[in-house]
Amino acid sequence: MKDNVGNKPLLDVQNLTVRFTVKRGGFFSEPKYLYAVDDISFQIKRGETLAIVGESGSGKTTAALAVARLVKAYKGRVDLDGTNFLGLEDEALRLARAKMQFIFQDPYSSLNPRVRAEKIVREPLDNLGAVDDVERQAIIDKLFEAVGLHPEQQRLFPHQFSGGQRQRIGIARALATQPDLIICDEPVSALDVAVQAQILNLLRKLQADFGLTFLFISHDLGVVQHMCDSIAVMYMGKIVEYADRLSLFNNPLHPYTKALLSAVPSVDKKRRAETKRILIPGDPPDPLDLPQGCRFANRCPVAQDRCRSEQPDLKALASGHKVACHLVDESAVSPL
């Protein structure tokens, strides 16, 4: 298990921006850009988990893809263990990719249906070519055992596994190169509820056993509540709230976060009675014609004139809690 050395983050993302060019209206017209991720920053310490949560279209998955260089960043910096990951090229990039692996959302489409499970898990090791065949097989055997699969299942094809078992194969494949960081993109959203719990418990066990660091992407705050150390809430390409798990769940400050949390089901009867459901009216703004002020202002029940004319910065409060809302001050009280 790798030690958490000091306070230096394993992953340090600064001012990350991803934009896509939208088709021009005419030959001489200026191109329009869709800013899927707009100037976001976050850090993850070794051995910890950060969740990025938000609605579909908030930019959370695009941010994760940009961190892994599966989508090109327009600007920003991604430091992985002190190395500028966005600045690497060719062989240096190929070797560095071993330190950052992905667990994809859909266990049905992320595995090659014509390849046996053993070869799927082995592929990252073959690409690196760092160990001989005997050692590779020993690693694969250990990985299958670690994710709860039997040795004889190595010879099976993906269609012979259940959804949860396929995701276990995906997890084993991500672990093969002993990465420093694993990006989990909605890893349980395509699974049944009972299987979701099994996969989340497996990820937590593997984190404890191997000292793994996770960047966890999800739209479900109920899932990340038991999985993450810190949470960043995204809306329309921006981080609107960023705090440790206990602070965010016990005292959500941004109206958007408050509304998301009010929709999380609870088995606690007292908590259900005390939680008032907050509905978010209307639709998100047009991503090609974003408002001048806060991007949530047109749906916020407490928005004021300043909110509609001036974009709030993500400011840090004395507690370390960060929030992008004009209506939240050092008293750390939600406007709702």
Order of alpha helices (4+ residues) and beta strands (2+ residues): beta-beta-beta-alpha-beta-beta-alpha-beta-alpha-alpha-alpha-beta-alpha-beta-alpha-beta-beta-alpha-alpha-alpha-alpha-beta-beta
